[in-house]
Amino acid sequence: MMSITDDQLIDLIVEASNRFFKQIKAAHKQGSLETLLQNYGMADLLPAVIADDYYRLYKGGTILIVGATNLRVHEISTV
């Protein structure tokens, strides 16, 4: 193993970070970011995707209120 000084290590880290940053940007533009991160064992860095309809309103749903409230039933149903 090649021995390097602390200053050389810092320079190496900076250059490697810059190159990796450019690779990440390019992969994002090309639509291959997930593959790139998987290849580096970093797929866990990707945010979890929530489906667009996840927060869709359900008019027939049930509202459960735990604890005291000053709201009346008709105030809740208009939310």
Rosetta silent file (secondary structure, phi, psi, omega in degrees, C-alpha in Angstrom):
SEQUENCE: MMSITDDQLIDLIVEASNRFFKQIKAAHKQGSLETLLQNYGMADLLPAVIADDYYRLYKGGTILIVGATNLRVHEISTV
SCORE:     score description
SCORE:     0.000 S_00000001
   1 L     0.000  136.828 -179.331    0.000    0.000    0.000 S_00000001
   2 L   -77.827  132.396  178.803    1.270    3.431   -0.925 S_00000001
   3 L   -91.830  131.615  178.519    1.827    5.763    1.987 S_00000001
   4 L  -127.296  156.973 -179.818    0.634    9.360    1.528 S_00000001
   5 L   -78.850  168.250  177.652    0.802   12.420    3.734 S_00000001
   6 H   -61.635  -39.716  178.657   -2.218   14.011    5.367 S_00000001
   7 H   -64.323  -40.348  177.642   -2.057   16.911    2.892 S_00000001
   8 H   -65.684  -37.790  178.013   -2.016   14.502   -0.036 S_00000001
   9 H   -62.966  -43.799  178.576   -4.967   12.657    1.473 S_00000001
  10 H   -61.863  -44.397  177.517   -6.940   15.892    1.747 S_00000001
  11 H   -60.417  -42.006  179.085   -6.123   16.736   -1.883 S_00000001
  12 H   -62.383  -44.930 -179.821   -7.190   13.241   -2.926 S_00000001
  13 H   -62.496  -42.737  179.672  -10.486   13.520   -1.046 S_00000001
  14 H   -62.516  -48.199 -178.644  -11.238   16.916   -2.596 S_00000001
  15 H   -64.991  -42.867  179.153  -10.499   15.708   -6.148 S_00000001
  16 H   -63.762  -39.740  178.429  -12.442   12.460   -5.672 S_00000001
  17 H   -63.401  -43.235  178.305  -15.403   14.411   -4.250 S_00000001
  18 H   -62.073  -43.996  179.704  -15.383   16.775   -7.235 S_00000001
  19 H   -65.639  -42.232 -179.513  -15.298   13.897   -9.709 S_00000001
  20 H   -66.089  -39.507  176.655  -18.045   12.012   -7.886 S_00000001
  21 H   -56.898  -45.519  179.628  -20.163   15.179   -7.755 S_00000001
  22 H   -64.779  -38.948  177.848  -19.859   15.490  -11.553 S_00000001
  23 H   -64.714  -40.906  179.416  -20.784   11.823  -11.999 S_00000001
  24 H   -63.740  -45.450  179.347  -23.850   12.232   -9.800 S_00000001
  25 H   -61.485  -44.495 -179.729  -25.009   15.305  -11.743 S_00000001
  26 H   -64.884  -42.734  179.154  -24.505   13.564  -15.087 S_00000001
  27 H   -63.672  -37.460  178.320  -26.302   10.409  -13.911 S_00000001
  28 H   -63.905  -44.208  178.688  -29.209   12.494  -12.678 S_00000001
  29 H   -63.514  -35.458 -177.526  -29.516   14.211  -16.073 S_00000001
  30 H   -85.840   -7.047 -178.733  -29.349   10.847  -17.862 S_00000001
  31 L    79.413   21.554 -178.064  -31.867    9.203  -15.538 S_00000001
  32 L  -119.888   24.983 -177.761  -29.346    6.696  -14.199 S_00000001
  33 H   -62.084  -42.842 -178.691  -28.748    8.094  -10.713 S_00000001
  34 H   -60.808  -43.054  179.312  -30.208    5.063   -8.969 S_00000001
  35 H   -63.252  -44.970  179.225  -27.913    2.717  -10.922 S_00000001
  36 H   -57.990  -48.789 -178.616  -24.837    4.832  -10.186 S_00000001
  37 H   -66.271  -34.476  175.939  -25.557    4.889   -6.462 S_00000001
  38 H   -63.718  -40.855  179.828  -26.269    1.144   -6.446 S_00000001
  39 H   -62.569  -29.728  178.216  -22.893    0.523   -8.106 S_00000001
  40 L   -93.713    4.161 -179.379  -21.208    2.447   -5.282 S_00000001
  41 L    69.906   30.427 -176.794  -23.283    0.722   -2.600 S_00000001
  42 L  -123.485   24.298 -178.398  -25.064    3.990   -1.776 S_00000001
  43 H   -61.681  -23.192  179.629  -28.612    3.322   -2.979 S_00000001
  44 H   -67.459  -12.176  178.594  -29.822    3.958    0.569 S_00000001
  45 H   -76.758  -19.281 -179.985  -29.081    7.659    0.006 S_00000001
  46 L   -69.715  138.366  177.869  -31.995    7.963   -2.418 S_00000001
  47 L   -70.224  149.406  175.774  -35.158    9.393   -0.868 S_00000001
  48 L   -70.496  135.596 -178.918  -38.193    7.133   -0.633 S_00000001
  49 L   -91.506  131.379  177.279  -40.716    7.986   -3.335 S_00000001
  50 L  -105.499  129.772 -179.699  -44.288    8.564   -2.260 S_00000001
  51 L   -58.892  146.953 -178.401  -46.974    7.981   -4.866 S_00000001
  52 H   -58.217  -33.161 -176.899  -48.788   11.095   -6.056 S_00000001
  53 H   -89.083    8.174 -178.361  -52.129    9.779   -4.862 S_00000001
  54 H   -59.709  -37.309 -177.071  -50.832    8.987   -1.373 S_00000001
  55 H   -99.886   17.872  179.271  -52.353   12.160    0.050 S_00000001
  56 L   -62.104  142.902 -179.513  -55.583   11.947   -1.946 S_00000001
  57 L   -78.965  140.418  175.625  -58.651   12.883    0.045 S_00000001
  58 L  -118.675  104.754 -175.891  -61.195   10.212    0.910 S_00000001
  59 L   -62.879  -29.576 -177.811  -64.569   11.838    1.581 S_00000001
  60 L   -91.425   11.000 -177.283  -65.975    8.670    3.130 S_00000001
  61 L   -73.799  171.479  179.720  -63.077    8.228    5.522 S_00000001
  62 L  -108.312  135.975  176.461  -63.207    8.244    9.299 S_00000001
  63 L  -104.522  126.351  179.358  -61.632   10.961   11.409 S_00000001
  64 L  -114.137  120.491  178.839  -60.345    9.878   14.785 S_00000001
  65 L  -111.194  124.540  179.930  -59.552   12.584   17.313 S_00000001
  66 L  -107.038  126.327 -179.438  -57.649   11.574   20.396 S_00000001
  67 L    99.375 -178.651 -177.347  -57.793   13.938   23.347 S_00000001
  68 L   -75.809  147.237  176.848  -59.839   17.036   24.026 S_00000001
  69 L  -147.927  151.970  175.767  -60.976   19.288   21.212 S_00000001
  70 L  -100.688    5.971 -178.717  -63.077   22.406   20.815 S_00000001
  71 L   -80.283  145.058  174.213  -64.152   21.450   17.295 S_00000001
  72 L   -96.760  162.008 -176.605  -67.759   20.630   16.455 S_00000001
  73 H   -56.625  -43.524 -177.546  -68.703   17.805   14.097 S_00000001
  74 H   -69.056  -25.989  175.988  -69.674   20.161   11.257 S_00000001
  75 H   -71.125  -35.991  178.573  -66.329   21.973   11.568 S_00000001
  76 H   -70.397  -41.146 -176.191  -64.465   18.695   11.168 S_00000001
  77 H   -69.930  -14.748  178.745  -66.522   17.582    8.177 S_00000001
  78 L   -91.361   -2.197 -179.647  -65.666   20.769    6.259 S_00000001
  79 L   -72.227    0.000    0.000  -61.924   20.117    6.466 S_00000001
